[in-house]
Amino acid sequence: MATEVLPDDRALRSGRRRRVLDQMAAHDLDVLVLGRQANVRYVTGAPQLWVAGTRPFGPTCVLVRATGAIHLLSTWDEGVPDDIPHENLYGISWNPMNTMSALQRIDGAATARRVGTDAISPVFTQLLPTAFPNAELVDGELAMRAARRVKTAEEVVSLRKAISVAESGLAAAVSELRPGVTEQALAGVLLEAVAAGGVSTPSNQDVAWVTSPDHPWRRANSDGRVKNGDLVAFSAGVLAGGYIGEVGRTWPVGAARGAAALYRRWESLWDRLLAACQSGAAASQLLDAYRAAGEAAPPMPVARGLGMGFDPPVISSHLPATAAEERLEPGMVLAVTGYVWEQGIGAVFGREAVLITPEGPEVLTSSPSWHE
């Protein structure tokens, strides 16, 4: 297995950069200053090291619209694409004024009129005007969201690869499902399998849980050990090559009373959800699918964009106005969630990755579901 830190493929990163530059023009941005890791990798194609976890905003990447030049916070060349020259790298410093000095030297910084940032902190609200003295600081995340919501053909290929790894982990975990096994052990099997597939970064924490027969959204109130008759939900998610792949399934343990009827309800709901995934359709039709099926909308988003992180759109019953305004576009990839529950039985949870195309939806996930 290769262990080198390699940049993303040239066609992949070039297509993404074109989308960002187009959105910079649409939002009238001369310079884009990025600190969020998914945005930084989207623009640069460089997988950065030692950036896991929560951290404050910092100007990690600068994109100049007029020249297309990319400037990157990095102290080494490993993993940096060859179209970002060494002289465009600026080193990590504990003193933010040193970073401002590096930004001041960027060609176009002094003349920029509008500079967008994808986040900001009180310190950099004061400091960034010293690097861009003639510019108005504006919200640059809007341009990044617009660029990332529709995937290029190369991105779809990357998403398929990530989904394939997630599905291999799901299959391994399901194969170990039996009375007496713990939720923790099932999670370990899944994570071991995806690591064997070359991915050591899960995209979510909850991997396997026994659904509750007493409450529609909670886990079963137990010691985490699977019993005969339980409905066990699996959520397999990985961050592979910068892209999130996800798939969700529910499997019964032994003879689960009433499970067959619950699975049929889920299948009826899923048919409506998939039918709503049409190019040009209002995203709110996915919420309507739950109402049409007579099912309560789940507390998690019914659908959200898959990509380099939590991409738009986010379609949730808690954001009905947003869902009504959103339109599905060709090239969007959605993680669509179906969820049904019955008192005394439990829940059936399923999540599929769906590509929106002009001809209709294409389901990218292929993991089998339980059938009686």
Protein Blocks (a to p, Z undefined) as FASTA:
>chain_A
ZZbdcdddfklmmmmmmmmmmmmmmnopabdcdfbfklmmmmnopacehigcjdddddfb
ccdfklopacdddfbfghpafklcfklpccddfblklmmmmmmmpghjlmpmbdcdfbdc
fklmmmmmmmmmmbccddfklmmmmmmmpccfklmmmmmmmmmmmmmmmmmmmmmgcghi
afklmmmmmmmmmmmnopabdfbfblbdcddfkbfkbccddehiacehiacdddddddee
hiacdddddddehjaehklmmmmmmmmmmmmmmmmmcghiafklmmmmmmmnopacdfbd
fbdcddedjddddddfklmmlmmmpccdehiacddddddddehibpcdddddddddfkbc
cdfbfcdcddZZ
